[in-house]
Amino acid sequence: MAKTYRAGVIGCGGIARAHSNGYKQIPNVQIVAAADVSEEQLKNFSQEYGAENLYTDYNEMLEKEELDLVSICTWPPLHREMTVKAAEHGIKGILCEKPMALNLAEVDEMIEACDKSGSVLAIGHQRRFEAQYATAQEMIESGEIGELIKIHNICRGDLLSDATHSVDLIRFYNSDDPIEFVIGQTDDRKKRTRYGHDIEDSAIAYIKFKNGVRAFMEVGDITPATYQQAYIDGTEGRIEVNPTDGSLLKVKGKGDSDWRYFELEWGNPFRIEIEEMIESIETGKEHPLNGRQGRAALEVLMAVYESSRLRQAIELPMK
């Protein structure tokens, strides 16, 4: 008989519902507790997902509930503290929303705490599990467009909130090869904030991998109204992900006289990342979205900011 995993959710806003819909699709996972500073949010969340034990203080929830899994769905400035506390309370699996944190020092504290407790830490870059991105990566890996040359990613949004997915997907397409350097520029004339931290209006980044692959990323107001669009060029063809014609994925590769389009089945990526979490807990297998992968994505974002500030290329790993 499969073990039943008791899950708790910290922060009961919109993204918490995406996590919870994933939990609800797994028969041996039960959402038993939730924490939020808003009693109204807690009440609504409880009615939707059946969590009976509600807390306005997440520390009290971690103290009183015997939880196996915890989703951290709060604003990024709180991620470090909540992840460390969850690890200290012996939570087996911690699924923290992206961006992992707001600087690399905080990220390193999160990884260290989870290493010490033996907790599996995963960061919410679940787009790796969505059909068009996963299929594109498989085609690159199988050589359908020859040797990978360059990746052009377009993302409406901002670096920390949205382009953290862009960086993770760019790394994913290139098999997570180490990055040599980053050159970036940001425009923050509007002086905006989002989710408790500063954000820029637009950004661009040039990323050079050690294996020679290049990537270019456009983010924010300078882009068309699109999300996670990618043009991936190889020596013998091209893959387009979420192209402007409205399709999810198309390829023109070796031996193709015209574009090939794909009928893709959508599986809930939040369910998949939770299932991977349970497998990691039970087998010791490394989670595809583990904390060190999350750190690698954040390091690129920090390099974009540093490059813009210092007006120079930033070599990785950052010092």
N, C-alpha and C positions, 0 to 999 in steps of 0.2 A: 504494500500500500504506500502510495507516494506521501511524503511528508507534507503537511499543510504549513505554508509560510504565512506568518502574521506580518502585515504591512502597515506602516504608518506614513502619513503625508504631512510635511511641514510646509505651510503656505497653501491656501486653498483657492487660488485664482484660476485663470484660464488654463495655464500649462499644467496645473495639478489635475485638471480634468482629463487632459491627454494622457498623463501617466496613469490615472485611475481607470480609464477605459482600457488601457493595456493590461492592468492588473485583473480587471473583470473578465478578460478573455482567457485567463489561465486558471483551470479548475482547482488547483491546489494552492491558490493564493487568496487570502481574505484580507480586505482592508478593515482593520479593527479600530484604528485611531487616527485622529487628525488634529493639527495644531495651527492656529492662526490668531493674530491679534484682534481680528474682527469677529465678534460673536455672530453677527449676521452671516458672514461668509461661512463660518463653521456650520451654522444651522442649515444653510442651503446645501452645502457639501454633504452633510450627513443625510439629508433627504434624498439626494441623488445617488449616493454610493453606499449607504448603509453603515457608515462608520459610527459606532455607538459611543465611543469614548472620545470626548472632545476637550481640548485644552487651549487656553489663551497663552500659555507658556510652554514652549516646546521642550524646555528642560524638564518640566514636570512629566510630560508625556514619555520622554526617554527614561525617566526615573521609575515611573510606575508601570509602564507597559512592557511586556516581554515580547519585543519585536525582533523579527528576523531581517526585514527589509525596511528601508526608509527612503522616501523620495524627498529631496530638498528642492522645493519649487518657489523659493523666495528670490528677492532681488539680489544681484551679484555681491554687493558689499557684505552680505550676511553668509555667503557660502563657506568661507574658511571656518568661521566660528562654529557653524552648525555641523559641518563635516567632522571637525575635530571632536566635538562633543559626542556625536553619534558613534564615532570610532571608540572613544573612551568608554562608552556604555556597552561596548561589545556587539554592536549591530553587525550582522554577517555581510549584508549587502547594502551599499549606499549608492543611490542613483542621484547625482547632483546635476542640476540644470547647468547649461552653458550660459555665459562664459564661466569657466571653472572658478575664476576669481579675478581680481583687478590688478594683480601683479605677481611676479614669479616667486617672491618670498612667501606670499600666502599659499600659493600652489604647493610649494615645497613642504610647508607645514602640514597641509592636507595629506600629501602622499606619505610623509613620515608617520603621521598618526595612524593611518590605515595599515601601513607596513607593520607597525608596532603591535596593533590589535589583531592583525590577520583579517581585517575587513576587506571585502572586494569593493573597490571604488570604481564607478563608471561615470563618465561625463556625457550629457545628453546630446551627442552628435549622432542622433539616430538616423539621419538621412543616409548614412552608409547602408542602411537596411532597406531603403526604398528602392522600388524595382528599377527605375530608370538609371539611378546612380550605380547600383550594384551591377546591372547588366552592362553598362558602359565600362566599368572596371574589368569585368570578366572578358569583354571583347578586346580591351587593351592588352590584358594579360595573355590572351590566346594569340595575339599577333594579327588580328583582323585588319589593322591599319598599319602593319609593319612596326618599325621601331618608333616609340613615342618621341615626339620632338618638342611640342609646346602645348600649353593649356591656357585658354583665355576664359576667365570666369567673370560674370556680371552679376551683381547683387544689389538690389534695392534695399536700403536700410542703413545700418551703421556697422562699424568694425566689430565692436564687442557683442552687440545683440544678434547680428545676422551674419556678418562675414566670418565669424568664428566657424560657421558651417562651411563657408567658401574655402577657408584655409584647410579645414579637415578634409573636404572633398578633393581639393587639389593634391594633398598629400596621399589620399586614398588612391586616386587615379595613377599616381606614380609609385605605388607600392610602398609608401611611407619611407622613401629614400631620404637620407639626410640632406638638409639644405645648407648650401655654402654661404649665401649672403642674401640680404633683402635690401632693396631701395624703395622708399615710400614717401608719399607726400599727403598731407591732410589739409582740409579747409574747415576751420571752425568759427567762421565769422559770426554765426548766429548765436553762439554761446549757449547751446542747448544741453539739457540733461534728459536722461531716460533711465528708468529703473534704478534711480539713486546714484547715478554716476554721470560724468560729462561724456558727451558724444560729439563727434565731428559731423559736419554737413556732407562732406564728400571725402573720398580717399582713393588713391591708386597705389599699387604695389607691383614691383618686379621681383620675382623670386627665382633664384638660380639654384638648382639642385646639384649635388656633387656628381651625379651621373650624367650631367649635361642638359637635362630637360629644363626648359624655361617655362615660367608661368607669369601671366599678367592678370591683375585683378582690378576691377572697377567697382566702386562702392558708393552708394548714396545718391545725392541729388543730380549728379552728372550722368547717371545711368538712365536707360529707358525704364518704364514701369514694369520690371520683371524681377524674378527671384531665382537665384541659383541656376542661371543659364551658363552653359559651358560649350566652348568650341575646342575640340581636342584633335590636334593634327599629328599624324604619323608619316613615316616615309612613303606609305602606300595608301593613304586615305584619310578620311575625317569622320569623327563622331560628333553629333550635335545633341546636347542634352537640354530639354525644355526650349527648343528653338522658337523663333518668332512665328512659325506657321501653325502653332498650337499643338503640335505633337509632343509626346514625351521624350521620344528618342528616335534618331535616325542615323544611319551609317552609310557611307560610300567607301568601301574598302577594296581589298584585293579582288580583282576580277569583276567588280560591280560596274555595270554600265549606267546605272541610275541609283538613286537613293533607295535604301531599304528601311521600311518603317516597322515598328514592333507593337504588337498587342501585348500589353503588360498587365499582369494581375497584381493588384495592390494588396499587400499584407500590412497590418498595423505595425509600424516600426517600433512603437513604444512597447508593444507586446513582445516583439523579438528581442529588444535590448534587455527586458526583464527576464525572459527565458534564458538568454545568455548569462545573465547574472546568476540565476539559479544553477545553471550548469557549472559556472566558475566556482560557486560555493561547494557544490557536490563533488567536483572532480579535480579542482585546482587549476583548471584550464584558464589561461589569461583571457580576460574579457577584451573583445575587439575595441571597446571604447574606454579602456582603462585609464587611470589617472595620468600615467606618463604620456599617453597619446593626447590627453587633454592639455597637458603641459606643453607639448610640442606645438599645438595649435596656438596657444596663448603666447608662446615665445615669438612666433611670427608676427602676431598683432603688436606685441611690445616693440618688436624691431621696426615695424612701420612707423610707430609713434617716435621712436628714437631717431630713425633716419630723417623724418620730417623736422625734428627738433635740431639735430646736429648738421643737417644737410650733407650727409655722407652715407655710403653703404655700411650696413651693419652685418658683421660676420657672425655666423652661428657656429657653435653655441655662444650665446651672449655671456659676457663676463660680468 
